[in-house]
Amino acid sequence: MVQVLHNLYQKIIQHTYLLIWILVGVLGLATLYVRIKVIFLVNPDVGGIENNVIYSVLRVLAGYPLYQNPEQAPYAITQYSPIYYYLVAGVSKLTGLTSDAVYEVYIVGRCVSLLANFFYAWGILLLARRIQLPTPVSVLISILAFTLLPPQSYGRPDSLYSAFVIWTIWAVLRWNVSGVSKRVNYGSVLTALLASIALFSKQSALCLPIIVGGYLLFFSGKPLHFFLFLSWFTLFLGMLYVSLFHQEATIIYTNVIRGVNNGIDLGNFRYNLVDHYLRPFSWLVVPALAISIRYIVYERPERQFIGLATLGIFLFALATGLKWGSALNYFTEFTGLSCLLVADALWQLRHAQSDWANVGRLGILLGLVWVIPINAMNFNWGRTFGKPVDMTLYRHEQTVAQYVRNELKHHPEYLVYSTLYNSSYLNAFLVRNCIVPQQDLIIGSAYPLRSFDYTDLNKAAQDGRIQFVVSRDSEKEAPLSPPIFLHNYEPIKSLEGYTVYKFKSAPTP
């Protein structure tokens, strides 16, 4: 029996590279199938409260500014930097879409995100080639990085941000460690441009100037490069600010800085980050951190910077993950770089210590088998495999929204509150009149913490400006912290499983 097990182990060890290719290939194809199906999935949230992002895109398409005062109706918060919003809105306009084409705008957003994810995987592949990994191994790493993308990358600014983080790292390697003097100025420009675009895709890219600047100043031995990078980076930030922000600085600050200050939530950190990432992905996290530290101390120069970037991104994600609303997407770039580091370390061991390399490859194989069920849940597999596009929910809510819009024709200033948010399209259909469109932010954090002054919201809940409430027939109370109570409203219409309520008293002039 022992001999049989030994022989089986030897056969598996001898073919682990082939087995990994088969497993990653199948998983990659399955993931691509799911991603294409997800584009057309009739669900307003495929990951990361996607509808919050689409709401802001629809506001732009409807002619409103991207950022607005969260202390005034509709009390919305556009939390992220502007590039992704404007990109999706721009593509939507080019294809002739308006704010009323809600489903089609969702499709555009998911297509943009998928293309950004391909850009991210391509960046991982080029990073692998940059440190002289063979092309087949580089392709394998990029496919694995793509399959491990979390659902927050399916229709949010995270997709663009992750891609530009990886490409910024690639630009640093191409520039600073190439040893070609004529590329100094060009490389500093490209690195600074990519880093600034990443920051204007999502604020989390604030880690990039710290990591890149720290490396240039303290590790590279080329302090002049630091000042070149900083000069160009500052210039590009100014250019992007002038080009993309057309509102008061206080409004921008209120949304993208105060709007993401949701407070510390250790329970959320334990559930979303420890239970859904650090624990199940420990097979990748632990060796990646060990390798990154080794590379920082002993390697020169490409691997040293990749190790520094990997460790820096991990620590930044760990620190920012303490805030309310954080999720496993905070570690997306770390995951991709970890795949690269582990594969690179095993490749370097293939001759010196082939047994350890074989054991390492077997460990990766077992890790993939372990994590596949977790990814299956994250990847919306259950909602897509073998299922047709079902427009029933969309059509029902479209009918309800049309009824409410007809009621609003003579009083377009009235507001509508829907008790549903990430499971409903109603706020998207009623984008001009919906109030509190991002209820997860208000209910879960902003209103209890009084992140903003909600005096006007409290008044609107009492004086009749919130003239209509829409809820499912089974709901008896409106789940919102401000006093929007159904006993202040009377039902006027029931259709498609929803009830429309109207304020009982005439609104205060």
C-alpha positions as CSV (number, residue, x, y, z in Angstrom):
1,M,0.0,0.0,0.0
2,V,2.8,2.4,0.9
3,Q,4.6,1.6,-2.4
4,V,1.4,2.2,-4.3
5,L,0.9,5.6,-2.7
6,H,4.6,6.4,-3.3
7,N,4.2,5.5,-7.0
8,L,1.1,7.6,-7.3
9,Y,2.9,10.5,-5.7
10,Q,5.8,10.2,-8.1
11,K,3.5,10.2,-11.1
12,I,1.6,13.2,-9.8
13,I,4.9,15.0,-9.1
14,Q,6.2,14.3,-12.6
15,H,3.1,15.7,-14.2
16,T,2.2,18.6,-11.9
17,Y,3.1,21.2,-14.5
18,L,0.8,19.5,-17.0
19,L,-2.0,19.1,-14.4
20,I,-1.7,22.8,-13.5
21,W,-2.0,23.8,-17.1
22,I,-5.1,21.6,-17.6
23,L,-6.7,22.9,-14.4
24,V,-5.9,26.6,-15.0
25,G,-6.9,26.3,-18.7
26,V,-10.3,24.8,-17.8
27,L,-10.8,27.3,-15.0
28,G,-9.8,30.1,-17.4
29,L,-12.2,29.0,-20.1
30,A,-15.0,28.6,-17.5
31,T,-14.3,32.0,-16.1
32,L,-14.4,33.6,-19.5
33,Y,-17.7,31.9,-20.2
34,V,-19.1,33.2,-16.9
35,R,-17.8,36.7,-17.6
36,I,-19.4,36.9,-21.0
37,K,-22.7,35.6,-19.5
38,V,-22.4,38.1,-16.7
39,I,-22.4,41.0,-19.2
40,F,-26.0,40.2,-20.1
41,L,-27.1,39.0,-16.7
42,V,-30.3,40.7,-15.6
43,N,-29.2,41.6,-12.1
44,P,-28.4,45.1,-10.9
45,D,-25.4,43.9,-8.8
46,V,-22.9,41.3,-9.9
47,G,-20.4,42.4,-7.3
48,G,-19.5,45.2,-5.0
49,I,-22.9,47.0,-5.1
50,E,-22.5,47.7,-8.8
51,N,-25.7,49.7,-9.0
52,N,-24.1,52.5,-7.0
53,V,-21.6,53.0,-9.8
54,I,-24.2,52.7,-12.6
55,Y,-26.4,55.3,-10.8
56,S,-23.6,57.9,-11.1
57,V,-23.1,57.0,-14.8
58,L,-26.8,57.4,-15.4
59,R,-26.7,60.8,-13.7
60,V,-24.0,61.9,-16.1
61,L,-26.0,60.7,-19.1
62,A,-29.1,62.6,-17.7
63,G,-27.1,65.8,-17.8
64,Y,-26.2,66.1,-14.1
65,P,-22.7,66.7,-12.8
66,L,-20.9,63.5,-11.6
67,Y,-20.4,64.8,-8.1
68,Q,-23.1,66.5,-6.0
69,N,-23.6,67.7,-2.5
70,P,-24.4,64.6,-0.3
71,E,-26.2,66.8,2.1
72,Q,-28.8,67.8,-0.5
73,A,-31.3,65.7,-2.4
74,P,-30.7,63.1,-3.8
75,Y,-28.1,62.7,-0.9
76,A,-25.9,60.6,-3.2
77,I,-22.2,60.0,-2.8
78,T,-20.0,59.3,-5.8
79,Q,-17.1,57.7,-4.0
80,Y,-14.5,57.1,-6.6
81,S,-12.3,59.0,-8.9
82,P,-13.9,60.0,-12.2
83,I,-12.2,58.2,-15.1
84,Y,-14.3,55.0,-15.1
85,Y,-17.6,56.9,-14.8
86,Y,-16.7,59.2,-17.7
87,L,-15.4,56.3,-19.8
88,V,-18.6,54.2,-19.4
89,A,-20.8,57.3,-20.0
90,G,-18.7,58.3,-23.0
91,V,-19.0,54.8,-24.6
92,S,-22.7,54.8,-23.8
93,K,-23.1,58.1,-25.6
94,L,-21.1,56.9,-28.6
95,T,-23.5,54.0,-28.9
96,G,-26.5,56.3,-28.7
97,L,-27.7,55.3,-25.2
98,T,-29.5,57.6,-22.9
99,S,-30.1,57.4,-19.1
100,D,-33.4,55.6,-19.8
101,A,-31.5,52.6,-21.4
102,V,-30.6,51.2,-18.0
103,Y,-30.0,47.6,-19.0
104,E,-27.8,48.6,-22.0
105,V,-25.7,51.0,-19.8
106,Y,-25.1,48.0,-17.5
107,I,-23.9,46.0,-20.5
108,V,-21.5,48.8,-21.5
109,G,-20.1,49.1,-17.9
110,R,-19.4,45.3,-17.8
111,C,-17.8,45.3,-21.2
112,V,-15.5,48.1,-20.2
113,S,-14.6,46.2,-17.1
114,L,-13.9,43.0,-18.9
115,L,-11.6,44.8,-21.4
116,A,-9.8,46.4,-18.4
117,N,-9.4,42.9,-16.9
118,F,-7.8,41.7,-20.1
119,F,-5.5,44.7,-19.9
120,Y,-4.6,43.7,-16.4
121,A,-3.9,40.1,-17.4
122,W,-1.7,41.4,-20.3
123,G,0.2,43.5,-17.8
124,I,0.9,40.5,-15.6
125,L,2.1,38.5,-18.6
126,L,4.5,41.3,-19.6
127,L,5.8,41.6,-16.0
128,A,6.5,37.8,-16.1
129,R,8.4,38.2,-19.4
130,R,10.3,41.1,-18.0
131,I,11.9,38.9,-15.3
132,Q,12.7,36.3,-18.0
133,L,10.1,33.7,-17.3
134,P,9.3,31.6,-20.4
135,T,6.3,32.6,-22.4
136,P,4.2,29.5,-21.6
137,V,4.8,30.1,-17.8
138,S,4.0,33.8,-18.3
139,V,0.7,33.0,-20.1
140,L,-0.2,30.5,-17.3
141,I,0.3,33.2,-14.7
142,S,-1.8,35.7,-16.6
143,I,-4.6,33.3,-17.0
144,L,-4.5,32.4,-13.3
145,A,-4.5,36.1,-12.3
146,F,-7.5,36.6,-14.6
147,T,-9.5,33.7,-13.1
148,L,-8.8,34.9,-9.5
149,L,-10.2,38.4,-10.2
150,P,-13.0,39.1,-7.6
151,P,-16.6,40.1,-8.6
152,Q,-15.8,43.7,-7.7
153,S,-13.8,43.8,-11.0
154,Y,-16.8,43.0,-13.1
155,G,-18.5,46.4,-13.3
156,R,-16.7,48.9,-11.1
157,P,-13.7,51.3,-11.2
158,D,-11.6,48.6,-9.6
159,S,-11.2,47.0,-13.0
160,L,-9.4,50.0,-14.4
161,Y,-7.5,50.8,-11.3
162,S,-6.1,47.2,-11.0
163,A,-4.9,47.3,-14.6
164,F,-3.1,50.6,-14.2
165,V,-1.4,49.5,-11.0
166,I,0.1,46.5,-12.8
167,W,1.1,48.6,-15.8
168,T,2.7,51.2,-13.5
169,I,4.9,48.5,-12.0
170,W,5.8,47.3,-15.5
171,A,6.7,50.9,-16.4
172,V,9.1,51.2,-13.4
173,L,10.9,48.0,-14.4
174,R,11.1,49.1,-18.1
175,W,12.5,52.5,-17.1
176,N,14.4,52.4,-13.9
177,V,16.2,49.0,-14.2
178,S,16.7,49.0,-18.0
179,G,20.1,50.7,-17.7
180,V,19.4,52.6,-20.9
181,S,20.1,56.3,-20.2
182,K,18.1,57.6,-23.2
183,R,15.0,56.1,-21.7
184,V,15.3,58.1,-18.4
185,N,13.0,61.0,-19.4
186,Y,10.6,58.9,-21.4
187,G,10.4,56.2,-18.7
188,S,9.7,58.8,-16.0
189,V,6.9,60.3,-18.1
190,L,5.3,57.0,-18.8
191,T,5.5,55.8,-15.2
192,A,4.1,59.1,-13.8
193,L,1.3,59.1,-16.4
194,L,0.2,55.5,-15.6
195,A,0.3,56.2,-11.9
196,S,-1.7,59.3,-12.2
197,I,-4.3,57.6,-14.4
198,A,-4.5,54.8,-11.7
199,L,-5.2,57.4,-9.0
200,F,-7.9,59.1,-11.1
201,S,-9.5,55.6,-11.6
202,K,-9.6,54.9,-7.9
203,Q,-8.1,56.7,-4.8
204,S,-6.5,53.4,-3.6
205,A,-3.7,54.2,-6.1
206,L,-2.4,56.6,-3.6
207,C,-0.1,53.7,-2.6
208,L,1.7,54.0,-6.0
209,P,3.6,57.2,-5.5
210,I,4.6,56.0,-2.0
211,I,5.8,52.6,-3.3
212,V,7.4,53.9,-6.5
213,G,8.9,57.0,-4.8
214,G,10.2,54.9,-1.9
215,Y,11.9,52.5,-4.3
216,L,13.5,55.3,-6.4
217,L,14.7,57.2,-3.3
218,F,16.0,54.4,-1.1
219,F,16.6,51.2,-3.2
220,S,17.4,52.1,-6.7
221,G,20.5,54.1,-6.1
222,K,19.2,56.7,-8.6
223,P,17.6,59.5,-6.5
224,L,17.4,61.8,-9.5
225,H,14.8,59.4,-10.9
226,F,12.6,60.1,-7.8
227,F,12.5,63.8,-8.6
228,L,11.8,63.2,-12.2
229,F,9.0,60.9,-11.4
230,L,7.6,63.3,-8.7
231,S,7.7,66.3,-11.1
232,W,5.9,64.5,-13.9
233,F,3.4,62.9,-11.5
234,T,2.5,66.3,-10.1
235,L,2.1,67.7,-13.6
236,F,-0.2,64.9,-14.7
237,L,-2.3,65.2,-11.6
238,G,-2.8,68.8,-12.3
239,M,-3.7,68.2,-15.9
240,L,-6.2,65.4,-15.0
241,Y,-7.7,67.5,-12.3
242,V,-8.3,70.4,-14.6
243,S,-9.6,68.1,-17.4
244,L,-11.9,65.9,-15.4
245,F,-13.1,68.0,-12.4
246,H,-15.4,70.8,-13.4
247,Q,-17.0,71.4,-10.0
248,E,-16.0,73.2,-6.8
249,A,-13.1,71.6,-4.9
250,T,-15.2,71.3,-1.8
251,I,-17.7,69.1,-3.6
252,I,-14.9,66.9,-5.0
253,Y,-13.4,66.6,-1.5
254,T,-16.7,65.8,0.1
255,N,-17.3,62.9,-2.3
256,V,-13.9,61.2,-2.9
257,I,-12.3,61.9,0.5
258,R,-15.1,62.2,3.1
259,G,-17.3,59.9,1.1
260,V,-15.0,56.9,1.6
261,N,-14.4,57.7,5.3
262,N,-16.9,55.1,6.5
263,G,-15.3,54.3,9.9
264,I,-13.5,51.2,11.2
265,D,-15.5,48.0,11.2
266,L,-13.6,45.0,12.6
267,G,-16.5,42.7,12.1
268,N,-16.6,43.5,8.4
269,F,-12.8,43.0,8.2
270,R,-13.0,39.6,9.8
271,Y,-15.9,38.4,7.6
272,N,-15.0,39.9,4.2
273,L,-11.2,39.9,4.3
274,V,-10.2,37.2,6.8
275,D,-12.9,34.7,6.0
276,H,-13.2,35.4,2.3
277,Y,-9.6,36.1,1.4
278,L,-6.8,35.7,3.9
279,R,-7.9,32.3,5.1
280,P,-8.9,30.5,1.9
281,F,-6.0,32.1,-0.1
282,S,-3.4,31.5,2.6
283,W,-1.8,28.9,0.3
284,L,-0.9,31.9,-1.9
285,V,-0.6,34.7,0.6
286,V,2.0,33.2,2.9
287,P,4.6,32.1,0.4
288,A,4.1,35.3,-1.6
289,L,4.9,37.4,1.4
290,A,7.9,35.3,2.3
291,I,9.2,35.5,-1.3
292,S,8.6,39.3,-1.5
293,I,10.6,39.9,1.7
294,R,13.4,37.7,0.3
295,Y,13.4,39.5,-3.0
296,I,13.6,42.9,-1.2
297,V,16.6,41.9,0.8
298,Y,18.6,39.7,-1.6
299,E,17.5,40.3,-5.2
300,R,18.5,43.1,-7.7
301,P,16.9,45.0,-9.3
302,E,13.7,43.8,-11.1
303,R,12.7,41.2,-8.5
304,Q,13.5,43.6,-5.7
305,F,11.0,46.1,-6.9
306,I,8.3,43.5,-7.6
307,G,8.9,42.2,-4.1
308,L,8.6,45.7,-2.6
309,A,5.5,46.5,-4.6
310,T,3.8,43.2,-3.6
311,L,4.6,43.8,0.1
312,G,3.6,47.5,-0.1
313,I,0.3,46.8,-1.8
314,F,-0.5,44.0,0.8
315,L,0.2,46.3,3.8
316,F,-1.8,49.1,2.2
317,A,-4.8,46.8,1.5
318,L,-4.6,45.4,5.0
319,A,-4.7,48.9,6.6
320,T,-7.4,50.3,4.4
321,G,-9.4,47.0,4.7
322,L,-10.2,47.9,8.3
323,K,-12.8,50.5,7.1
324,W,-16.5,49.7,6.7
325,G,-17.4,48.2,3.3
326,S,-14.0,46.8,2.5
327,A,-13.9,43.4,0.7
328,L,-11.5,40.9,-0.9
329,N,-11.1,43.2,-4.0
330,Y,-8.6,45.2,-1.9
331,F,-6.1,42.4,-2.5
332,T,-6.7,42.0,-6.3
333,E,-3.3,43.4,-7.4
334,F,-1.5,41.5,-4.6
335,T,-3.1,38.3,-5.8
336,G,-1.9,38.8,-9.3
337,L,1.6,39.7,-8.2
338,S,1.6,36.8,-5.8
339,C,0.9,34.4,-8.6
340,L,3.9,35.9,-10.4
341,L,6.3,35.7,-7.4
342,V,5.4,32.1,-6.5
343,A,5.8,30.9,-10.1
344,D,9.1,32.8,-10.4
345,A,10.5,31.3,-7.2
346,L,9.5,27.8,-8.3
347,W,11.0,28.4,-11.8
348,Q,14.3,29.4,-10.2
349,L,14.3,26.2,-8.0
350,R,13.7,23.9,-11.0
351,H,17.4,23.0,-11.3
352,A,19.0,23.8,-8.0
353,Q,16.3,22.0,-5.9
354,S,14.0,20.2,-8.3
355,D,12.3,18.2,-5.5
356,W,11.3,21.4,-3.7
357,A,10.1,22.9,-7.0
358,N,7.9,19.8,-7.6
359,V,6.5,20.0,-4.1
360,G,5.8,23.7,-4.7
361,R,3.9,23.0,-7.9
362,L,1.9,20.3,-6.2
363,G,1.1,22.8,-3.5
364,I,-0.2,25.2,-6.1
365,L,-2.3,22.5,-7.7
366,L,-3.9,21.6,-4.3
367,G,-4.4,25.3,-3.6
368,L,-6.3,25.7,-6.8
369,V,-8.5,22.7,-6.1
370,W,-9.2,24.2,-2.6
371,V,-10.1,27.7,-3.9
372,I,-12.2,26.7,-6.9
373,P,-15.5,26.3,-4.9
374,I,-14.8,29.8,-3.3
375,N,-14.3,31.3,-6.7
376,A,-17.4,29.6,-8.1
377,M,-19.5,31.5,-5.5
378,N,-17.7,34.8,-6.2
379,F,-18.0,34.4,-10.0
380,N,-21.8,34.3,-10.1
381,W,-21.5,30.8,-11.6
382,G,-24.8,29.8,-10.1
383,R,-26.7,32.6,-11.8
384,T,-25.1,32.1,-15.3
385,F,-24.3,28.5,-16.1
386,G,-26.9,27.0,-18.5
387,K,-29.4,29.8,-17.8
388,P,-31.1,32.0,-20.4
389,V,-31.3,35.8,-20.1
390,D,-34.5,36.4,-18.0
391,M,-35.8,40.0,-18.4
392,T,-38.8,39.4,-16.0
393,L,-37.5,41.4,-13.1
394,Y,-36.3,44.2,-15.3
395,R,-39.7,44.5,-17.1
396,H,-41.7,44.4,-13.9
397,E,-39.7,47.2,-12.3
398,Q,-39.7,49.1,-15.6
399,T,-43.6,49.0,-15.4
400,V,-43.6,50.2,-11.8
401,A,-41.2,53.0,-12.6
402,Q,-43.3,54.1,-15.6
403,Y,-46.3,54.4,-13.4
404,V,-44.4,56.5,-10.9
405,R,-43.1,58.7,-13.6
406,N,-46.6,59.3,-14.9
407,E,-47.6,60.4,-11.4
408,L,-44.6,62.8,-11.3
409,K,-45.4,64.5,-14.6
410,H,-47.1,67.5,-13.0
411,H,-44.7,67.7,-10.0
412,P,-41.2,66.8,-11.2
413,E,-39.7,68.2,-8.1
414,Y,-41.2,65.4,-5.9
415,L,-38.9,62.7,-4.7
416,V,-39.3,58.9,-4.6
417,Y,-37.9,56.4,-2.1
418,S,-37.5,52.8,-3.0
419,T,-37.0,50.3,-0.2
420,L,-34.9,48.1,-2.5
421,Y,-31.4,49.0,-3.6
422,N,-28.8,46.4,-4.7
423,S,-31.5,44.0,-5.7
424,S,-33.5,46.4,-7.7
425,Y,-33.4,48.6,-10.9
426,L,-35.9,51.1,-9.5
427,N,-33.5,53.8,-8.5
428,A,-31.8,53.5,-11.9
429,F,-35.2,53.9,-13.7
430,L,-36.1,56.9,-11.5
431,V,-32.6,58.4,-11.6
432,R,-34.0,62.0,-11.8
433,N,-36.3,61.7,-8.8
434,C,-34.9,58.9,-6.6
435,I,-33.8,59.8,-3.1
436,V,-31.0,58.0,-1.2
437,P,-30.0,55.9,-4.2
438,Q,-27.0,54.4,-2.4
439,Q,-28.8,53.0,0.6
440,D,-26.0,50.7,1.7
441,L,-23.8,53.7,2.3
442,I,-26.5,55.7,4.1
443,I,-28.0,53.0,6.2
444,G,-24.8,51.1,6.9
445,S,-22.4,54.0,7.6
446,A,-23.0,57.6,6.7
447,Y,-26.3,58.3,8.5
448,P,-25.5,56.5,11.8
449,L,-22.0,58.0,11.8
450,R,-23.4,61.5,10.8
451,S,-20.6,61.6,8.2
452,F,-22.6,64.5,6.7
453,D,-25.3,66.9,7.9
454,Y,-28.6,65.1,7.1
455,T,-30.9,67.7,8.5
456,D,-32.4,68.3,5.1
457,L,-33.0,64.6,4.6
458,N,-34.8,64.4,7.9
459,K,-37.0,67.3,6.9
460,A,-37.7,65.9,3.5
461,A,-38.9,62.7,5.2
462,Q,-41.5,64.7,7.1
463,D,-42.6,67.6,4.9
464,G,-43.8,65.6,1.9
465,R,-41.0,66.2,-0.5
466,I,-40.5,62.5,-0.5
467,Q,-44.0,62.1,-2.1
468,F,-43.8,58.4,-3.1
469,V,-42.4,55.2,-1.6
470,V,-42.1,52.0,-3.6
471,S,-41.8,48.7,-1.8
472,R,-42.5,45.0,-2.3
473,D,-46.0,44.0,-1.3
474,S,-44.7,41.9,1.6
475,E,-42.8,44.8,3.2
476,K,-44.5,46.6,6.1
477,E,-41.9,49.3,6.9
478,A,-39.4,51.3,5.0
479,P,-35.9,50.2,6.2
480,L,-34.2,53.6,6.4
481,S,-32.6,55.3,9.4
482,P,-34.2,58.7,8.7
483,P,-37.9,58.7,9.7
484,I,-39.5,57.5,6.4
485,F,-42.4,55.5,7.8
486,L,-45.0,53.8,5.8
487,H,-47.7,54.9,8.2
488,N,-47.2,58.5,6.8
489,Y,-48.2,57.1,3.4
490,E,-51.2,55.5,1.8
491,P,-51.1,52.8,-0.9
492,I,-52.3,54.0,-4.3
493,K,-51.3,51.2,-6.6
494,S,-50.2,47.6,-6.5
495,L,-48.6,46.1,-9.6
496,E,-46.1,43.4,-10.5
497,G,-45.6,42.5,-6.8
498,Y,-44.8,46.1,-5.7
499,T,-46.9,48.7,-3.9
500,V,-46.7,52.4,-4.6
501,Y,-47.4,54.6,-1.6
502,K,-48.2,58.4,-1.6
503,F,-47.7,60.9,1.2
504,K,-50.9,61.4,3.1
505,S,-50.7,65.2,3.7
506,A,-50.1,67.9,1.2
507,P,-46.4,68.9,1.1
508,T,-45.3,72.0,3.0
509,P,-44.8,75.0,0.7
